[in-house]
């Protein structure tokens, strides 16, 4: 008899955002006359940057010529994209080696797959609230999970507790869904905790492009010795609107070494390389050329303009909530709790009055779309 993984019995029936989408679609079907402001998963609405499209079109043309056609590529990504990311990180003071970078089809995949290189005996420390992939991935493996509370009293930024022992720590900054960001000093405390406990930090930097303050870290590797205890995951979904294009990357430093349960020391970079070369065939060449363009001077300019548009819509949303006296948190994301009987409908009713302001922002920016950043807590 073929037995299945009974840890799946401990999962909810469906992934959080799939469930939200089903409920929203059902409501829209029943009320086609209603304008629904979707505040579940934060998808993008603007087209890819012109620099990205131009690069991808050139790559498509190359694939139609014998001399420039590409077949299987390196599983960890092409050198040209590695070099672009190395240069990008150097811009905020982080030095990376090219072979510490692994190109993937997005941070979500890597968040789930990175656990392949860790023992199921590890205790996992997860902030709450946070991206649900962290939780579900480890439930699937049957690992022990410990939560650390993010709440208004700590600005949704839980800090290390020496009475809690964990082996793998998930941190997300800027946080999804609260938008809270760790300072360098706070990340230094987490690095010290990880080193003291021989733990590993899985640092999700998917929203790093939203950071404007130069004092706020855009990478955990600005912290000394973080290379000895951290893996960083990043996505172009937020940086460049690649939600449907799919490209991201993970940084695994050579200095990160841990032991097996039997005591053998292994370099996690080599483990991840072995995992990827076995289970992943790499991101398409055309997509990687588009990703390379994201990090060009023109690409960065165009992507910043897109982010500014989304930030303006977030500002409009925040203004509407303030006018209605609804308490919320965040700038990148708006995280709110409403005590009325139906918070979602209350929120939509409140924000519907901002509809014209959102449309005006789109029109002024010559955009045919609008975007509402993030979700409500029920």
C-alpha positions in Angstrom: 0.0 0.0 0.0 1.2 3.5 -0.9 0.9 5.7 2.3 0.6 9.5 1.9 2.0 12.2 4.1 -0.3 12.5 7.1 1.1 15.9 8.0 -1.2 17.2 5.3 -4.1 16.4 7.6 -2.8 19.3 9.8 -3.2 21.8 7.0 -6.3 23.9 6.4 -8.3 22.7 3.3 -6.9 25.4 1.1 -4.1 27.9 0.9 -5.1 31.2 2.5 -5.1 33.4 -0.6 -6.9 30.7 -2.7 -9.6 30.7 -0.1 -9.9 34.5 -0.2 -10.1 34.4 -4.0 -12.9 31.9 -4.0 -14.9 33.9 -1.6 -14.4 37.1 -3.5 -15.2 35.5 -6.8 -18.4 34.0 -5.3 -19.4 37.5 -4.1 -18.7 39.1 -7.5 -20.8 36.4 -9.2 -23.7 37.1 -6.9 -23.3 40.9 -7.1 -22.0 41.8 -10.6 -23.1 45.4 -10.1 -20.7 45.9 -7.1 -17.2 47.4 -7.4 -15.0 45.2 -5.3 -11.7 46.5 -4.0 -9.6 43.3 -3.6 -7.5 43.4 -0.5 -6.2 39.8 -0.4 -3.1 38.8 -2.3 -1.3 41.9 -3.5 -1.0 41.4 -7.2 0.3 44.1 -9.5 -1.8 45.8 -12.2 0.7 47.8 -14.3 2.6 46.3 -17.3 6.2 45.4 -17.2 8.7 48.2 -17.6 9.6 49.1 -21.2 13.3 48.2 -20.6 12.2 44.7 -19.5 9.9 44.2 -22.5 12.7 45.4 -24.9 15.2 43.0 -23.4 12.7 40.1 -23.5 11.8 40.8 -27.2 15.5 40.8 -28.1 15.9 37.5 -26.3 12.9 36.0 -28.1 14.5 37.0 -31.4 17.8 35.3 -30.4 15.9 32.1 -29.8 14.8 32.1 -33.4 18.4 32.2 -34.8 20.6 29.1 -34.9 23.7 31.0 -33.8 22.1 32.6 -30.7 19.5 29.9 -29.7 19.8 28.6 -26.1 18.8 25.2 -24.8 19.2 24.1 -21.3 20.7 26.8 -19.1 22.6 26.6 -15.8 20.2 25.6 -13.0 21.5 28.4 -10.8 21.1 31.0 -13.5 23.1 32.7 -16.2 26.2 34.7 -15.4 24.9 37.9 -16.9 22.0 38.0 -14.3 24.4 37.0 -11.5 26.6 39.9 -12.4 23.7 42.3 -12.5 22.5 41.2 -9.0 26.1 41.5 -7.6 26.3 45.1 -8.8 22.8 45.8 -7.4 23.8 44.6 -3.9 27.0 46.6 -4.1 24.8 49.7 -4.4 23.7 49.3 -0.8 27.0 48.1 0.6 26.8 44.3 0.3 29.5 42.2 -1.5 28.3 38.9 -3.0 30.2 36.2 -4.9 28.4 35.2 -8.1 28.1 31.6 -7.1 26.3 32.5 -3.9 23.3 33.6 -6.0 20.7 31.1 -7.2 18.1 32.3 -9.7 14.7 30.8 -9.3 11.1 31.2 -10.5 10.2 33.3 -7.4 10.7 33.7 -3.7 7.5 31.6 -2.9 9.1 28.5 -4.5 12.4 29.0 -2.7 10.6 29.6 0.6 9.1 26.2 0.3 12.0 24.4 -1.3 14.8 25.6 0.9 13.5 23.4 3.7 14.7 20.4 1.7 18.2 21.0 3.0 17.2 21.0 6.7 16.3 18.2 9.0 12.7 17.7 10.1 14.0 17.6 13.6 14.5 21.3 13.6 12.3 23.7 15.7 11.0 26.5 13.5 10.4 30.1 14.8 7.8 32.0 12.8 6.6 35.6 13.4 2.8 36.1 13.5 1.3 37.6 11.4 3.5 36.7 8.4 3.5 35.2 4.9 1.5 31.8 5.2 4.0 29.8 3.1 6.4 29.7 6.0 3.9 28.0 8.2 2.3 25.6 5.7 5.7 24.4 4.4 6.8 23.3 7.8 3.5 21.8 8.7 3.9 19.6 5.6 7.2 18.3 7.0 5.9 17.7 10.5 8.3 20.1 12.2 7.8 21.7 15.6 6.7 25.3 15.1 7.0 28.1 17.7 5.4 31.5 17.1 6.6 35.0 18.1 3.9 37.6 18.3 4.0 40.7 16.1 1.7 43.3 17.7 1.3 47.1 18.0 3.2 47.1 21.2 6.4 45.9 19.5 5.6 47.6 16.2 5.0 44.1 14.6 8.7 43.4 15.0 9.2 40.6 17.5 12.7 40.4 18.9 14.8 37.4 20.2 13.8 35.8 23.4 16.6 33.8 25.0 14.1 31.6 26.8 13.0 30.3 23.3 15.3 27.9 21.5 14.8 27.6 17.7 16.9 26.2 14.9 15.4 27.9 11.9 14.1 31.5 12.1 11.9 33.2 9.5 12.2 37.0 9.2 10.5 39.1 6.6 11.5 42.8 6.3 9.6 44.8 5.1 7.1 42.4 6.6 4.3 40.8 4.6 1.5 41.7 5.6 2.2 44.5 8.1 4.9 46.5 6.3 7.0 46.7 9.4 10.8 47.0 8.9 13.7 46.0 11.1 16.5 48.4 11.8 20.1 47.4 11.5 20.4 47.3 15.2 17.4 44.9 15.5 18.8 42.6 12.8 22.1 42.6 14.7 20.3 41.2 17.7 18.8 38.5 15.5 22.1 37.6 14.0 23.7 37.4 17.5 20.8 35.1 18.6 21.2 32.9 15.6 25.0 32.6 16.1 24.6 31.8 19.8 22.1 29.0 19.0 23.7 27.7 15.8 20.4 28.6 14.1 19.8 29.7 10.6 17.8 32.8 9.6 15.7 32.6 6.4 15.4 36.2 5.5 12.7 37.2 3.1 13.6 40.5 1.4 10.9 40.3 -1.3 9.8 43.9 -0.5 13.2 45.5 -0.2 12.7 47.8 -3.2 10.0 49.6 -1.2 12.6 50.8 1.3 13.4 54.5 0.8 15.2 55.3 4.1 19.0 54.6 3.6 19.3 53.8 7.3 16.9 50.8 6.9 18.7 47.6 5.7 17.6 46.3 2.3 19.6 43.1 3.0 20.4 41.2 6.1 24.0 40.9 4.9 24.7 44.6 5.8 25.0 43.1 9.3 28.5 41.8 10.2 28.6 38.0 10.5 25.1 37.5 9.0 26.8 35.5 6.2 27.5 32.9 8.9 23.9 32.4 9.8 21.5 33.7 7.2 20.0 32.8 3.8 18.3 35.6 1.9 15.4 35.2 -0.5 14.2 37.9 -2.9 11.6 38.3 -5.6 11.2 40.5 -8.7 7.4 40.2 -8.3 7.5 43.3 -6.0 10.6 45.0 -7.4 9.5 44.9 -11.0 6.0 43.5 -11.2 7.1 39.9 -12.2 4.1 38.2 -10.6 3.1 36.6 -13.9 6.6 36.5 -15.3 8.2 34.6 -12.4 11.8 35.3 -11.4 13.5 35.6 -8.1 16.8 34.6 -6.4 18.2 33.2 -3.2 21.6 34.1 -1.7 23.4 31.3 0.2 26.8 32.4 1.5 29.8 30.1 1.4 30.4 31.0 5.1 27.2 29.3 6.2 28.1 25.9 7.6 26.0 23.6 9.8 26.2 20.0 11.1 24.0 17.0 10.3 22.4 15.1 13.2 25.3 12.7 13.0 27.8 15.5 13.4 29.1 15.9 9.8 29.7 19.6 8.8 28.3 20.7 5.5 28.3 24.0 3.5 24.7 25.0 2.8 25.6 26.6 -0.5 26.8 23.3 -1.8 23.7 21.5 -0.4 21.4 24.0 -2.1 23.3 23.7 -5.4 22.9 19.9 -5.2 19.2 20.3 -4.5 18.6 22.7 -7.4 20.6 20.8 -9.9 18.6 17.7 -9.1 15.1 19.2 -8.8 15.1 22.4 -10.9 16.0 23.1 -14.6 16.4 26.8 -14.2 14.5 29.9 -15.3 14.0 30.5 -19.0 16.7 32.5 -20.8 14.1 35.0 -22.1 12.9 35.7 -18.5 16.4 36.1 -17.2 17.2 38.7 -19.9 14.2 40.6 -18.7 15.3 40.3 -15.1 18.8 41.6 -16.1 17.1 44.7 -17.6 15.4 45.3 -14.2 18.8 46.0 -12.7 19.9 48.3 -15.5 19.9 52.1 -14.9 16.9 52.6 -17.2 15.1 49.5 -15.7 15.6 50.8 -12.1 14.2 54.2 -13.1 11.1 52.7 -14.7 10.6 50.3 -11.8 10.8 53.1 -9.2 8.1 54.9 -11.1 5.9 51.9 -10.9 6.5 51.6 -7.1 5.7 55.3 -6.7 2.4 54.7 -8.3 1.5 51.8 -6.0 2.7 53.8 -3.0 0.4 56.7 -4.0 -2.6 54.3 -4.0 -1.6 53.1 -0.6 -1.5 56.7 0.6 -5.0 57.3 -0.8 -6.2 54.2 1.0 -4.6 55.3 4.3 -6.3 58.7 4.0 -9.7 57.0 3.6 -9.2 54.8 6.7 -8.1 57.8 8.8 -11.2 59.8 7.8 -13.3 56.9 9.0 -11.4 56.5 12.2 -10.2 53.0 11.4 -7.0 52.1 13.2 -4.4 50.7 10.9 -0.6 50.2 10.7 2.0 50.3 7.9 3.0 52.3 4.9 4.1 49.7 2.3 1.2 47.6 3.5 -2.0 48.6 5.4 -2.7 46.2 8.2 -6.0 46.9 10.0 -8.3 45.3 12.5 -12.0 46.3 12.6 -14.3 45.1 15.4 -17.5 45.4 13.4 -19.6 42.4 12.6 -18.3 42.1 9.1 -14.9 43.9 8.8 -14.3 43.1 5.2 -17.6 44.7 4.0 -17.0 47.6 6.4 -13.6 48.2 5.0 -14.8 47.9 1.4 -17.7 50.3 2.1 -15.2 52.8 3.7 -12.7 52.6 0.8 -15.3 52.7 -1.9 -15.5 56.5 -1.3 -11.8 56.5 -2.3 -12.6 54.9 -5.7 -12.6 58.2 -7.6 -9.3 59.3 -5.9 -7.7 56.0 -7.0 -9.0 56.5 -10.6 -7.7 60.0 -10.6 -4.3 58.8 -9.6 -4.3 56.3 -12.4 -5.5 59.0 -14.9 -2.9 61.5 -13.8 -0.2 58.9 -14.2 -1.6 57.7 -17.6 -2.3 54.3 -16.1 -5.2 52.1 -16.9 -5.0 50.3 -13.6 -5.2 50.7 -9.8 -3.7 48.7 -7.0 -4.6 48.4 -3.3 -1.7 47.2 -1.3 -2.4 44.3 1.1 -5.0 43.0 3.4 -7.1 43.2 6.5 -6.9 41.1 9.6 -10.2 39.7 10.7 
